[in-house]
Each structure stands twice: as structure tokens, then as C-alpha cells.
Amino acid sequence: MKAGQPTRQMRLEAALVRGLVALFRRIGPVRASNLGGWLCRTVGPRLPVSKIADANLRMAMPELDAGMRRAVIRAMWDNIGRNAGELPHLATLPRNPADGGPGWDVVGEEHLIAQAAKGGPTIFVSGHIGNWEMLPPAVARYGLPFSSFYRAPNNPLVDRILCDLRDDAMGKPVPLFAKGARGARGALAHILKGGHLGMLVDQKMNDGIAARFFGLPAMTAGAMAAMALKLRCPVIPGYIERLGPARLRMHVYPPIDLPDSGDRATDQMTLTQQVNDWIEGTIRQQPGSWLWIHRRWNRHMPNLKPKK
């Protein structure tokens, strides 16, 4: 086999994903959401990675007892599965559905309308909350299509399937930037040309800024604050709340006031902390809607490598 060619396992994985996408499309958004949720909340809590979620919850929300943590983890897996089931339908979900069925609406759309009228580059910030895949296509409907950072799956065939689904949801291809220095340079060039950028800034970045998250030290990506301060461009927070199966609500907030102390490093820390505080407050409203399975904090976490 030539280097770079997909392996047999990769082809099998891609065939499985294509089959699931076809099934989700065939049964419609509500049943796809319900099926994905059932699959993940049934299997997910039994997976070793759920130990990371439990350890994160012990550190971040020590007020939760064991039963409450299990409920949060189960809700998290349910949300992950629903996101997967809904992904093939994002392009066709209607805005403001009249009957309360599948679709999405917006709270705070005036901030998007104002920014679209004003023009110029914008940075949208959010986290892995609710159905975060709906955020780019929903914002794009207001004339503000944004590019995103993303971490490609190890399987390039699966990556292509997911990218095609995201392009369908956006209505057209938009640049995506891989995480890392090269991606950061591409994103900066994009926004310097007046483009919009979306960033999920709730994951650990080892070479980031030592901000706090849930009162604990948490290395946080500093690129968002660096670019916003350099260009003095608006930073608009927002997230997607799940109201039911394939029923979503986008919350959009006013642009964050950019600090301007005269010290760039201080301002970068201040803005990064402001965003961390906003994400934390949003997660606390509905802890089961966040992706707790990342190693977000600096403290020792469970070792999930198999014992020899």
C-alpha cells in the first residue's frame, strides 16, 4: 500500500459513517436526533473516556454528588448523539418554525443585524455547548459566514464526509483552519482581509494563556484575544441551546467591550478571562449540555491507557 492511501480500517470506518448519515437522513431530523441520543447515552457512559468527564466534574463542580455527576454525563452523551443525528439535517432545519417542531430561532438577533450593517471583520466565540455545529450556519443566515478552527479526524475519509456536511449546512464551502501555528497564520490572514472567524475556545491549549475556568487554572487559547486586540474587531459571544429533538435556539450577546489599558499582555489576559467567565456561566446553567470529556484543566487526570 502506498503511503498516504487510506487503510482498510479507514475505509470500513468511512462506510459505517456514510451508512449512519444515510439512515439519519432517511428517518428525518426528530427521529435521527432521538436515535443518536439513545445510542450515545446507552453506550457512552460505559466508555473509559467518561472517567475523564467524572474527574472534570469533581474538580469543577464539587457540589455535585455521584448521582448528579452520572446524570450530567448521561445528558452529555445524549447531547453528543443528538448532534450527530441532527448534523445531516442542519441545512434544511427551518428558522422560526410555526408549530414548535424541528427548527431554530434566535434570541439577540439584533446584534447580528447591527454587525452585518456595520461591516468589517468579526470574531464569534463559543464553546462545545448544545448543538455547536448549528452556530456557523445560523450566523451565516444573517450575512456573517465565518470560518472556524477545527481538529480533523485521523481518518481523512471521515474528515471529508464531515466537511461536506458542514459545507451543505453553510450553503457554500468556507475556509477551515487546522489548529496550530499554521492554522493561526491562515486565520489571521483571513480576518485581515475582512473575513469573519468563529472560535470554540473551551479546550486546553498547552501553549496558551494561564486563565482560570471554574476557579481552576486552565491553559486557554490566546489567539482570539490577540487578534481582536490587534485589529480592534468586535468579539461576539453566542451558543446554541437545545430545546428538544432537532429544536434549537441560538443565543447571541452584545460584543464584549475590549480592554484598552495600554499593556497588550494585560489586555490579552483580561479579554481571555472575560470569555472564560462567560462560557463557565453558560455551562453552569445546563451542565449536561457541555462536552466534559476533554482534559481541560492542568491537574492530574485519570490515565486511560490499558494496563500492561
C-alpha positions as CSV (number, residue, x, y, z in Angstrom):
1,M,0.0,0.0,0.0
2,K,1.3,3.4,-0.9
3,A,2.0,6.0,1.8
4,G,-0.9,8.3,2.3
5,Q,-3.5,5.9,1.0
6,P,-6.5,5.1,3.3
7,T,-6.1,1.8,5.2
8,R,-8.8,-0.9,5.1
9,Q,-9.9,0.1,8.6
10,M,-10.3,3.7,7.4
11,R,-12.5,2.6,4.5
12,L,-14.6,0.5,6.9
13,E,-15.0,3.4,9.3
14,A,-16.0,5.7,6.4
15,A,-18.5,3.2,5.2
16,L,-20.1,3.0,8.7
17,V,-20.3,6.8,8.9
18,R,-21.8,7.0,5.4
19,G,-24.4,4.4,6.4
20,L,-25.3,6.3,9.6
21,V,-25.6,9.6,7.7
22,A,-27.9,7.9,5.1
23,L,-30.0,6.4,7.9
24,F,-30.3,9.7,9.7
25,R,-31.3,11.5,6.5
26,R,-33.9,8.8,5.7
27,I,-35.7,8.9,9.1
28,G,-35.9,12.7,9.4
29,P,-34.5,15.2,12.0
30,V,-36.6,14.3,15.0
31,R,-36.1,10.5,14.8
32,A,-32.5,11.0,13.9
33,S,-31.9,13.1,16.9
34,N,-33.7,10.6,19.2
35,L,-31.8,7.7,17.7
36,G,-28.4,9.4,18.0
37,G,-29.2,10.4,21.6
38,W,-30.4,6.9,22.6
39,L,-27.3,5.3,21.1
40,C,-24.8,7.6,22.8
41,R,-26.5,7.8,26.2
42,T,-26.7,4.0,26.2
43,V,-23.1,3.3,25.2
44,G,-21.2,6.5,26.2
45,P,-21.4,6.3,30.0
46,R,-19.7,2.8,29.8
47,L,-16.7,4.1,27.9
48,P,-13.4,4.8,29.7
49,V,-13.4,8.4,28.5
50,S,-16.4,9.0,30.8
51,K,-13.9,8.8,33.7
52,I,-12.4,12.0,32.4
53,A,-15.8,13.6,32.4
54,D,-16.3,12.5,36.0
55,A,-12.9,13.7,37.1
56,N,-13.6,17.1,35.4
57,L,-16.9,17.4,37.2
58,R,-15.3,16.5,40.6
59,M,-12.9,19.4,40.2
60,A,-15.1,22.0,38.5
61,M,-18.4,21.3,40.3
62,P,-17.5,19.6,43.7
63,E,-21.0,20.4,44.9
64,L,-22.4,17.6,42.7
65,D,-22.7,14.2,44.3
66,A,-22.1,10.9,42.4
67,G,-25.7,10.5,41.3
68,M,-25.8,14.1,40.0
69,R,-22.5,13.6,38.1
70,R,-23.8,10.5,36.5
71,A,-26.9,12.4,35.3
72,V,-24.7,15.2,33.8
73,I,-22.5,12.6,32.0
74,R,-25.6,10.8,30.6
75,A,-27.1,14.1,29.4
76,M,-23.7,15.0,27.8
77,W,-23.7,11.7,25.8
78,D,-27.3,12.2,24.9
79,N,-26.4,15.7,23.5
80,I,-23.4,14.3,21.6
81,G,-25.6,11.7,19.9
82,R,-28.3,14.1,19.1
83,N,-25.8,16.4,17.5
84,A,-24.6,13.5,15.3
85,G,-28.2,12.7,14.3
86,E,-29.0,16.3,13.5
87,L,-25.9,17.1,11.5
88,P,-27.2,15.8,8.1
89,H,-30.3,18.0,8.6
90,L,-28.8,21.3,9.6
91,A,-29.0,22.7,6.1
92,T,-32.8,22.2,6.0
93,L,-33.9,23.0,9.5
94,P,-36.3,26.0,9.2
95,R,-35.9,29.2,11.1
96,N,-38.8,30.2,13.5
97,P,-40.9,27.0,12.9
98,A,-44.5,27.9,13.4
99,D,-45.6,24.7,15.1
100,G,-42.7,24.3,17.6
101,G,-41.4,21.4,15.6
102,P,-37.8,20.9,14.2
103,G,-36.0,24.1,13.5
104,W,-34.2,27.0,15.2
105,D,-34.8,30.5,16.5
106,V,-32.7,33.3,17.8
107,V,-32.5,35.4,20.9
108,G,-30.4,38.5,20.4
109,E,-30.5,38.7,16.6
110,E,-30.3,42.5,16.8
111,H,-26.6,42.1,17.5
112,L,-26.0,40.1,14.3
113,I,-28.1,42.5,12.2
114,A,-26.2,45.5,13.6
115,Q,-22.8,43.9,12.9
116,A,-23.8,42.9,9.4
117,A,-24.9,46.5,8.7
118,K,-21.7,47.9,10.3
119,G,-19.4,45.6,8.3
120,G,-15.8,44.7,8.9
121,P,-14.2,41.6,10.5
122,T,-15.8,39.9,13.4
123,I,-14.8,37.2,15.9
124,F,-17.5,34.9,17.2
125,V,-16.6,33.0,20.4
126,S,-18.4,30.0,21.9
127,G,-17.8,26.6,23.4
128,H,-18.8,23.0,22.8
129,I,-22.3,23.7,24.2
130,G,-25.6,22.3,23.0
131,N,-25.5,21.8,19.2
132,W,-22.4,23.8,18.4
133,E,-22.5,22.6,14.8
134,M,-25.6,24.8,14.2
135,L,-23.8,28.0,15.2
136,P,-21.9,28.7,11.9
137,P,-24.9,28.1,9.5
138,A,-27.3,30.0,11.8
139,V,-24.9,33.1,11.9
140,A,-24.4,32.8,8.1
141,R,-28.1,33.3,7.6
142,Y,-27.5,36.9,8.8
143,G,-24.9,37.6,6.2
144,L,-21.9,36.8,8.5
145,P,-20.5,33.5,7.3
146,F,-17.5,32.7,9.5
147,S,-14.5,30.3,9.1
148,S,-13.5,28.1,12.0
149,F,-10.6,26.3,13.6
150,Y,-11.1,22.6,13.7
151,R,-9.3,19.4,14.6
152,A,-9.5,17.0,11.7
153,P,-10.3,13.3,12.5
154,N,-7.4,10.9,12.0
155,N,-9.4,9.2,9.2
156,P,-9.3,11.5,6.1
157,L,-12.3,9.8,4.6
158,V,-14.4,10.5,7.6
159,D,-13.0,14.1,7.6
160,R,-14.2,14.6,4.0
161,I,-17.7,13.3,4.9
162,L,-18.0,15.7,7.9
163,C,-16.6,18.7,5.9
164,D,-19.1,18.0,3.1
165,L,-22.0,18.0,5.7
166,R,-20.7,21.3,7.2
167,D,-20.5,22.9,3.7
168,D,-24.0,21.7,3.0
169,A,-25.2,23.4,6.2
170,M,-23.4,26.6,5.3
171,G,-24.7,26.6,1.8
172,K,-21.2,27.0,0.3
173,P,-17.7,26.0,1.2
174,V,-15.9,28.2,3.8
175,P,-12.2,28.1,4.8
176,L,-11.4,25.9,7.8
177,F,-8.2,26.3,9.7
178,A,-6.4,23.4,11.4
179,K,-5.4,24.0,15.0
180,G,-1.7,25.1,15.4
181,A,0.6,27.8,14.3
182,R,0.0,27.3,10.5
183,G,-3.8,27.5,11.0
184,A,-3.4,30.6,13.2
185,R,-1.4,32.4,10.4
186,G,-4.1,31.4,7.9
187,A,-6.9,32.7,10.2
188,L,-5.1,36.0,10.8
189,A,-4.7,36.5,7.0
190,H,-8.4,35.7,6.6
191,I,-9.5,38.2,9.1
192,L,-7.1,40.8,7.9
193,K,-8.9,40.6,4.6
194,G,-12.2,41.4,6.3
195,G,-13.4,37.8,6.9
196,H,-15.2,36.6,10.0
197,L,-13.8,34.0,12.3
198,G,-15.5,31.6,14.8
199,M,-13.6,30.1,17.7
200,L,-14.6,27.4,20.2
201,V,-12.2,28.4,23.0
202,D,-13.1,26.0,25.7
203,Q,-10.4,23.4,25.1
204,K,-7.0,23.2,26.7
205,M,-4.2,24.8,24.8
206,N,-0.8,24.0,26.3
207,D,1.0,27.0,24.8
208,G,-1.9,29.3,25.6
209,I,-2.7,31.7,28.5
210,A,-3.0,30.6,32.1
211,A,-6.5,31.9,32.7
212,R,-9.0,30.5,35.2
213,F,-12.0,28.3,34.4
214,F,-14.4,27.2,37.1
215,G,-12.0,28.8,39.5
216,L,-9.1,26.5,38.4
217,P,-6.0,27.2,36.3
218,A,-6.8,26.3,32.7
219,M,-4.4,26.9,29.8
220,T,-6.6,28.8,27.3
221,A,-6.0,29.7,23.7
222,G,-4.8,33.3,23.4
223,A,-5.1,33.8,19.7
224,M,-8.7,35.1,19.9
225,A,-7.8,37.9,22.3
226,A,-4.5,38.7,20.4
227,M,-6.3,39.0,17.1
228,A,-9.3,41.0,18.5
229,L,-7.0,43.5,20.3
230,K,-4.6,43.8,17.3
231,L,-7.5,44.6,14.9
232,R,-9.9,46.1,17.5
233,C,-12.6,44.0,15.9
234,P,-15.8,43.0,17.7
235,V,-15.9,39.8,19.8
236,I,-19.5,38.4,19.9
237,P,-20.3,35.5,22.2
238,G,-23.1,33.1,21.4
239,Y,-24.2,29.5,21.8
240,I,-26.9,27.0,20.7
241,E,-29.3,25.8,23.3
242,R,-31.1,22.6,22.8
243,L,-34.9,22.9,23.4
244,G,-35.8,19.4,22.1
245,P,-35.1,16.9,19.4
246,A,-33.8,19.0,16.4
247,R,-35.3,22.1,18.1
248,L,-32.6,24.6,18.8
249,R,-32.2,28.2,19.9
250,M,-29.3,30.5,19.2
251,H,-28.4,33.0,21.9
252,V,-26.3,36.0,20.7
253,Y,-24.9,38.5,23.1
254,P,-23.6,42.1,22.6
255,P,-20.0,42.5,21.6
256,I,-17.6,42.3,24.6
257,D,-16.0,45.7,25.5
258,L,-12.4,45.3,24.5
259,P,-9.9,46.2,27.3
260,D,-7.5,49.0,26.5
261,S,-5.1,49.5,29.4
262,G,-2.1,50.3,27.3
263,D,-0.5,47.0,28.2
264,R,-1.1,44.4,25.5
265,A,-0.3,41.4,27.6
266,T,-2.6,42.5,30.4
267,D,-5.4,43.2,28.0
268,Q,-5.0,39.8,26.4
269,M,-5.4,38.1,29.7
270,T,-8.3,40.3,30.7
271,L,-10.2,39.5,27.5
272,T,-9.4,35.8,27.6
273,Q,-10.7,35.7,31.2
274,Q,-13.9,37.6,30.3
275,V,-14.6,34.9,27.7
276,N,-13.8,32.1,30.0
277,D,-16.1,33.6,32.6
278,W,-18.9,33.9,30.1
279,I,-18.5,30.2,29.0
280,E,-18.4,29.0,32.6
281,G,-21.6,30.9,33.4
282,T,-23.4,29.4,30.3
283,I,-22.3,25.8,31.2
284,R,-23.5,26.2,34.8
285,Q,-27.0,26.9,33.5
286,Q,-27.1,23.4,32.0
287,P,-24.0,21.3,32.8
288,G,-25.2,18.3,30.7
289,S,-25.0,20.4,27.5
290,W,-21.2,20.8,27.7
291,L,-18.5,18.4,26.4
292,W,-16.9,17.3,29.7
293,I,-14.6,14.6,28.1
294,H,-11.7,16.9,27.3
295,R,-8.7,17.2,29.6
296,R,-9.4,20.8,30.2
297,W,-7.5,21.5,33.4
298,N,-3.9,21.3,34.4
299,R,-4.3,18.9,37.3
300,H,-3.6,15.1,37.1
301,M,-6.4,13.3,35.2
302,P,-7.2,9.5,35.0
303,N,-4.8,7.5,32.9
304,L,-6.9,5.6,30.4
305,K,-4.1,3.7,28.8
306,P,-4.6,-0.1,29.1
307,K,-2.6,-1.7,32.0
308,K,0.2,-4.0,30.9
